[in-house]
Amino acid sequence: MTVVVGLDIGTQSVKLLAYDADRRRMLAVRGQPLALVEGPDGSREQHPQWWLEAVRQCFADLDAALRARVVAIGVSGQQHGFVPLDAAGEVLAPAKLWCDTSSWRECDEIMAAAGGYRQCIALAGNPVLAGYTASKLPWTRKHRPDVYRRLAGILLPHDYINAWLTGERWMECGDASGTGWLDVRRRCWSPAMLAATDAERDLSRCLPPLVDAHFSAPIAPAIADELGLPHAVRVSAGGGDNMMAAIGTGNVQPGVLSVSLGTSGTLFASADRPVVDAEGLWAAFCSSTGGWLPLVCTMNCTVATGRVATAFGFEAGEGDALVERTSPGADGLLMLPFFNGERTPDLPTARASLHGMTPGNFTRANAYRAAMEGATYALRHGLDALRTAGLDFGTIRLTGGGANSAPWRQLLADVFELPVEIPAETEGAAFGAALQALWAWRCDGGDQGSIAELAREHVALDATRAAQPRAANVAAYQEPYRQFLALLAAEQHAHGRLAGAAPSELSP
């Protein structure tokens, strides 16, 4: 039995998945919830120690005999988080997360120092958007000066777990793409973007080396003993949750569109070349397999449906039954679901809004459907952008918590006008981390097999949960989507955040 473990350090929880690669079956899935510290200024933070405690508990919940058979671990992590370390490697402050919009002003400052929005794209392939790691450093200089003074190391969430597991620090190009500092075309740090972020110090000295996607390192003996694992376990390079979800859904070659319906919503595709947009309509990221991963991230997906459920006093799990009693278009109710501001399009100070309310349509069922539809329209807007780059897709591979909702699967098929396929393993990020760990472990043993071959071998689809577009629904969503785009354009105009435009001074 060859057991590989995938860890996913998410926003809401840490998940552990143990997979028998020989028999191609899941052996165990464990999880631990995480708290989130929220501030009125848009801050969203977690203490990295919480991640370690959750990882320890997940391993403790596994049978000792199963732990003894583990050969490799891969770590997936929420992207863009800022973990500041001192010279001894100790954490200096809570980690500011991907959904933290408190540093949106610093995004504009960095881009201005680099020569503007388009110049950032020319230098590194991406603008610096709300939530990206780069903006969190000048925010720290202003608001946590002692942390800034003592800062000696910068890690992303999954890097921090890797460092704890192995005693070594590294980054790989997929997750590093989301810092705002990586030149994604050349797969190296951009000196110009580092200097634009902080002209007072050489930030490259704070960053760990970049490694190849198939890299792995041995687990630290003391950590192996603590977790009840063999000393021979290897820890793979890991990656951001979207990069790992690409592997876990089998999206490691061009032609497939993966969609993740989680706290945030993402859609991404594999590419064998950098796919950079001069207007920054999508994130031009690297993959965690040695290629590239053009990606659209919206910051409000299941968070939107969850907020509606909380407001109306029911559990989010009850929402599907309510949606089944409504019609496409929510009887004219339309939501811009920007509870956390928004990244794509670039609207960090936007707020959620509900439009078209009448005495007859303002029900909890329609409000829940409007949240689900609004989150899906935002993703469709991103799909439209990817299609302008000449990317073509024949199917959707769906993952994330929202994939468990039959109404949402059908909604996605209808709005995107594409068939939806569901991988048999719904924990796409954790499963992708496990498969990357298997690939790296095999590479360390001399195997020259590709990650694409490995994905074809292990990623199975659940035909019972597939969804096909329904012609009547496709037609019914045309007008609501047009109205969504019109409201979105008005929102962009109101906030002065038109794609490619120089960011203006915005009021809080």
CORBELCOR-V11513 format. One line per field, one symbol per residue. ss: DSSP state (@ for helix, = for strand, . for the rest). phi: phi as a letter, one per 30 degrees, with the letter a starting at -180 (. if undefined). burial: + if it has 16 or more other C-alpha atoms within 10 Angstrom, else -. A space follows every 10 residues. Layout:
ss->???
phi->???
burial->???
This chain:
ss->..=======. ..======== ....====== ===...==.. ...===.@@@ @@@@@@@@@@ ...@@@@..= =======... .====..... =...==.... ...@@@@@@@ @@@@..@@@@ @@@@...... ..@@@@@@@@ @@@.@@@@@@ ..===.@@@@ @@@@@@.... ==@@@@@@@. .==....==. @@@@@@@... ..@@@@=..= =....===.. @@@@@@@... ...===..== @@@@@@@@.. ......==== =...====== =......... ..====.... .=======.. .@@@@@@@@@ @@...@@@@@ @@@@.....@ @@.===.... .=....=... ..===..... ...@@@@@@@ @@@@@@@@@@ @@@@@@@@.. .....====. @@@@.@@@@@ @@@@@@...= ===....@@@ @@@@@@@@@@ @@@@...... @@@@@@@@.. =.@@@.=... @@@@@@@@@@ @@@@@@@@@@ @@@@@..... ........
phi->.ccccccbcc dcacbbbcbd ddchbdcabb abdbdbccbd djdbbbdedd dddddedddd dddeddedcd cabbccbedi dccdbddcid dcaeddcecd cdcdddeddd ddddjjeddd dddbjbdcce jdeedddddd edcbeddddc dbbbbceddd dedddcicca bcddddeddj cddddchbdc eddddddadc bddddccddd bddcdabddd eddeddcicd ddeccdeild ddddddddci cbbejcccbc cbeccbbabd bcbdcccdci dbdccdccbj cbbebcbcdb bddddddded dcibdedddd ddddcccejh hjdbccdddc ibcbddbdcd bdacbidbed cdbddddddd dddddddddd eddedddddi dbbcacccbj edddcddddd edddddhbdc cceecddddd dddddddddd dddddjdcdd dddddddcdc ccddcdbcdc eddeddddde dddedddddd ddddcicdei ddecdcdd
burial->--++++++++ +-++++++++ +-------++ ++-+------ -+++++++-+ ++-++-+++- -+---++-++ ++++++++++ ++++++--+- ++++++++++ ++++++++++ ++++-+++++ ++++++++++ ++++++++++ ------++-- ++++++++++ +++++++-++ ++++++++++ +++++-++++ ++++++++-- --++-+++-+ --++++++++ +-++--++++ +-++++++++ ++++++++++ +++-++++++ ++++++++++ +--+++++-+ ++++++++++ ++++++++++ +++++++++- -----+--++ -++----+++ ++++++++++ ++++++++++ ---------- -+++++++++ ++++++++++ +++-++---- +-+-++++++ -++++-++++ ++++++++++ ++++++++++ ++++++++++ +-+------- +--++--+++ +---++++++ --++-++--+ +--++-++-- ++--++++++ --+-----
